[in-house]
Amino acid sequence: MADNSPIAAPGAVKTITSLTNPTIKDIRGLALPKNRKESGLFVTEGMKLVADAVEEDWPIKILVYGAKVAQHPVVRRVAQVAHARGGDVLEVSEAVLEKITRRDNPQMVVGVFEQRLTPKAEIRPSASGVWIALEGIKDPGNLGTIIRTADAVGAEGVILVGDTVDPFGVEAVRATMGSIFHMKLTRMSVDEFVAWRKSWPGIVVGTHLSGKEDYRAVDYDKPVLLFMGNEQSGLPDALAATCDHLVKIPQVGRADSLNLAIATGVMLFEIRRDKLKLG
Ligand code: SAM
């Protein structure tokens, strides 16, 4: 028999159809870096991603869902949890979802979550753990793809060094496909990184087009900090000089270099080669 009981306590679900509702405007405003910085919040879209995040105890502030999925068992479960944790639960029209997501055919579920960064004092790599440091990355799609790939190979976290794009922006979050909720993220200035790097218990492996070592020749059976450079200019010399190894991925053909996210993927699958097994 269909369960048509209220999702949460009576009055817990607010129904919104007005495109000018102030809460809807605030959620939409989280597309701007300034608003994300001030509020410490970010938006993620999609029933599965929102449900996974809630199951992982990620702090949800607002759950928004379309009226037509109100009875979906996953939506009902997420709404109950969100409400129990003090989050707002909003049932909205499709037009409101289109406004929030700036898309036709929007996802029917949107979550507003608290941003979480890991303090650098809490970075403790395991014996063969891998962390990735990214310096000055500009493209949110690259950043999200790297976070997703880091998750896929079992890396332990990603360090955003210097002026690296916001991982909590809409485009970066979309590109992580949910891995933003599973991967530790840390921010450091360049100076902080240079000082902190001295305490790294394993090797720091930088990638560089003028690297003299083949990336397959390094012994990665220790904590590895993989250091990737910016899309246009690569790792600056001063940072390249802090690496224990400066490696290159050999290329043939006429391309000058690989796309940053592709190069990171090639490196990560080599570093984790012995740890990744089918089945
Ligand atoms: N013009 C830049 C340069 O001179 O470094 C190219 C940057 S490349 C598009 C972006 C990043 O991907 C580089 O900083 C490096 O970390 C990595 N990368 C790309 N191709 C690589 C290769 N063949 N070997 C090693 N690293 C590579």
Residues whose N, C-alpha, C, O or C-beta is under 5 A from the ligand:
A	BS01	SAM	T207 H208 L209 F227 M228 G229 N230 E231 Q232 S233 G234 L235 V247 K248 I249 S257 L258 N259 L260 A263
